[in-house]
Every structure is written in structure tokens, then in C-alpha cells.
Amino acid sequence: MDIAIIGAGPAGAAAATLLARAGREVTVFDRANFPRDKCCGDGLTALALRELEMLGLAPATVGSWQPVDDVVIRSPSGREMRYPLPEGPGIHAAVARREDLDNSLVDLARGAGADVRESTPLRDAMASIDGVELTVGDDEHFVARHVIAADGMWSPTRKALGLAIDGYRGEWHAFRQYYRNVSPRASRELVIWFEKDLLPGYAWSFPLADGRANIGFGIQRGGDNAVGAMNELWLDLLERPHIRDVLGPDAEPEDRHLAWPIPARVGRVPLVGPSTMFVGDAAAVTDPMTGEGIGQALLTGRLAAEAILHAADPEKSYEREVRCELVSDDRMARALIPLLGHPMITRGAIRLTGANGWTRRNFARWMFEDYPRAMIATPRRWHRGMFTGSGAFAAE
Ligand SMILES: Cc1cc2nc3c(=O)[nH]c(=O)nc-3n(C[C@H](O)[C@H](O)[C@H](O)COP(=O)(O)OP(=O)(O)OC[C@H]3O[C@@H](n4cnc5c(N)ncnc54)[C@H](O)[C@@H]3O)c2cc1C
């Protein structure tokens, strides 16, 4: 077997699509059956949108796709600030249910020629002289020349190869609940609540098509709130008048709520193993400040594919590229987190960024990663039009 990809989430599907399109033999194993849900806020930043556009995803194939125009942030003191995202062409933020998005991405990978095998979990992996020996599904064995481990936060591939970090449970823990019949406001606006007792975490309401919204909140592991107390905290959040107002009187929860860890340790967990590259959550590459990881999953999936296609030593090249793309943003985000933990600083920052139309628009661009977070420290990214460029899918 040439290339085995473990996990068909955004990271695995991106890598599979690009490799299959380049004519390589790619087999993707996922333990789930698609369409499958993934506990997530479903928010797509400009990074994710640009990667999706590059992959050739058509937003029209994603049922719940909802572009976002305005972001509303409520400071710990109760002050609300509206941040308009740049007006067309193109979009700078969108929301799409992961069940729909990931299914479209799997279709894209299949369409490119990848063999996607559902309900086929990885059972074991062992380095061998010709690559990696894999055991999957009902005790099937393969030897893959290259392995891309895109199997999420708990990465069974990492564990099987003996590269798991003892006791590691992610930097954040986040909770999600879908609602239907939400207020017109919640079905249109992306709202972020910086609640005093959640800082540096936050609660959100992200709009979806058909009068639905994805509501949730995230807390920092090891902070003031215990992960075990999230259920009570959730009930308490739902009682807060400003949150109830946004949801509206007819909002009804759908299905069960879910909670899941968010790993955010770019470059501080091994990115590679023997003939193996870890991508997406399996590489802990989510943004440590916001918890966003879909864009980073797509990006690292692409970098792993490009390393296999173009580098003499794919693992070395991949590791270098990931560090180059993500480490400065990660450092800047980590430097900002302790500041966000202070209600006064968060309040001041929201007042400052909301000073005028220019600051509001550019803060929204920066937050949604139209230009990367640590741009100031990475002159290689400076280019003409970086404050004014169009959004993703501008041609559509
Ligand atoms: C509550 C919450 C809210 C979030 N909100 C956002 C947001 O709004 N925007 C954003 O960008 N990010 C958000 N994130 C982060 C985002 O969900 C992840 O970073 C993203 O899903 C990572 O994608 P991935 O492809 O690496 O992994 P995943 O999407 O987790 O996919 C991993 C795949 O591996 C498969 N797998 C697992 N074990 C095996 C096995 N043994 N064999 C085979 N396959 C296996 C799984 O079935 C799955 O399909 C949020 C996370 C949480 C928890």
C-alpha cells in the first residue's frame, strides 16, 4: 500500500484529496460511517475557507452552509460591540454543521480517487522496514509506505506507535448544543460572550441555515472551572438574560449536547513518527486562544500531502513547514491568553478595537484570520492588499 490515512475528518480528507488528485494510491480508514457528527462550534474562519476553496469544495454541496456578515462581541461588563466583516467579494466567515461539511469533504476525496473505507477503525500500528504495518477493521493487515495520522485528539495511531503523551487531555474543553427555532438575530449573527466566569474561555452562538444555531462554550483545562462542572455551568449560562435574549423565546434544544477536548500545543507534541505524519487534532495544532482547528486541520493535511509529493524526506519537510506556518501564531495566541483572563483587559481591548469603523473591520479580519494572527512578527507574509483583499469563494 502506498499511502494510508487514518481518519477522514477535514485533515485526512484534505490530504487524501490532494494525493489522489496527484495520481497516488490512497486508502483512508475511518472508524465512523459518514455522514457522522463531530462535536464542534462549526465556525469557519478565513483560513478554513481559503483551504476549502483551494481544495475545490463547492459550498453549495454543504447543506447547512451559512455565510456570516457580522460578529457581535459582548464584553465582561455587558458592553456589546458589532464588528462587520469586510463586504464582498467573497466571504470571511461561515458556519456549517460538521455532519454536512465533513461528508462533502469525504465525497471530494472519493471523487478525486481515494479509497475511503468507513467503519474500519485502526487497531494497531507498528514501524516496519518498509513503512508502517497497520491492523484495521476485522484484523486486516497492510504495510503502508507512508501514513498520515488524521485520527483526532486521541490519535490511536500516536498511541500505537508509542508517541502519546502521558495524561494529555488537551488545553481546552468545549461543550456544544444545537438549537432550532432560534430568534432571527441568532439565525443571522455570530455572537461571542466573554463571560467573567469563563475567561479566558467564552460562550458562543453561531448561526446555521433553517433557523438553527450552534450554541456552546469552552473553558481552559486547569483553570477556575472544572471540566466535571460543565453541565451545571451550561444550565447557569442558559439562565443569563443576555444569552436567553439572543436565543429567543421559541428556541428548542436538538439532540443531546456533547463535550470534547481541544488540543492546542503546536510543535510541542511530535509532529512525525516513523514514516508517519500527524495532522490536525492528532498534531494538536488548534489555535490556543480561540480553539479553532478546522483551518489548521485542512492546512496540515495539505502540508503532509505536499511533503509526500515533493520532498525527498517527507517527515522532515513536513515538520519544518508546520513550524514555519503555525508556531509564531501559536506563540502570539499563547501570549494573549493570560491577558484575556483579566476582565478589565478584555473590556479595554473590546473598547479599543471598537473605537471606529477601521478598527472594528480590521479586528474582525484579524480575529477571523484573513491575515494571520502573528503577522506583525512574520514579515514574509506581508503583501500589498493584505488589509483589503477579498474573501474566499470570491468567484462564486
Ligand atoms: C466544542 C468544540 C467546538 C469547536 N469549535 C470549532 C469552531 O467553531 N471552528 C473550528 O475551526 N474548530 C473548532 N473546534 C475544533 C475542531 O473541531 C477540530 O480542530 C477539528 O475537528 C480537527 O479536525 P481533524 O480532521 O484533525 O480531526 P476530527 O475532525 O476529529 O476527525 C478525526 C477522524 O478520525 C476518526 N478516527 C478516530 N479514531 C479512529 C480510529 N481508531 N480508526 C480510524 N479512524 C479514527 C474519527 O472518526 C474522525 O472522523 C471545536 C472543537 C470542539 C470540541
The ligand as an ORCA input file, in Angstrom:
! r2SCAN-3c Opt
* xyz 0 1
  C     -16.931     22.003     21.207
  C     -15.895     22.325     20.165
  C     -16.062     23.444     19.373
  C     -15.161     23.713     18.333
  N     -15.440     24.765     17.520
  C     -14.660     24.989     16.439
  C     -15.022     26.000     15.502
  O     -16.053     26.665     15.615
  N     -14.187     26.212     14.440
  C     -13.049     25.475     14.267
  O     -12.317     25.728     13.299
  N     -12.712     24.475     15.133
  C     -13.495     24.204     16.200
  N     -13.177     23.163     17.053
  C     -12.000     22.321     16.767
  C     -12.282     21.345     15.601
  O     -13.474     20.627     15.864
  C     -11.111     20.366     15.397
  O      -9.902     21.072     15.478
  C     -11.207     19.648     14.048
  O     -12.320     18.802     14.013
  C      -9.948     18.816     13.770
  O     -10.135     18.076     12.580
  P      -9.339     16.696     12.346
  O      -9.605     16.288     10.946
  O      -7.953     16.836     12.810
  O      -9.999     15.664     13.375
  P     -11.505     15.147     13.536
  O     -12.441     16.076     12.909
  O     -11.644     14.843     14.980
  O     -11.521     13.788     12.714
  C     -10.833     12.648     13.184
  C     -11.391     11.432     12.469
  O     -10.626     10.302     12.905
  C     -11.517      9.209     13.038
  N     -10.915      8.217     13.944
  C     -10.746      8.310     15.290
  N     -10.214      7.157     15.746
  C     -10.041      6.334     14.679
  C      -9.538      5.013     14.504
  N      -9.137      4.259     15.537
  N      -9.511      4.491     13.263
  C      -9.957      5.212     12.196
  N     -10.451      6.457     12.303
  C     -10.482      7.008     13.525
  C     -12.791      9.827     13.592
  O     -13.925      9.004     13.351
  C     -12.856     11.142     12.802
  O     -13.625     11.036     11.636
  C     -14.029     22.876     18.126
  C     -13.833     21.767     18.941
  C     -14.745     21.488     19.960
  C     -14.519     20.276     20.825
*
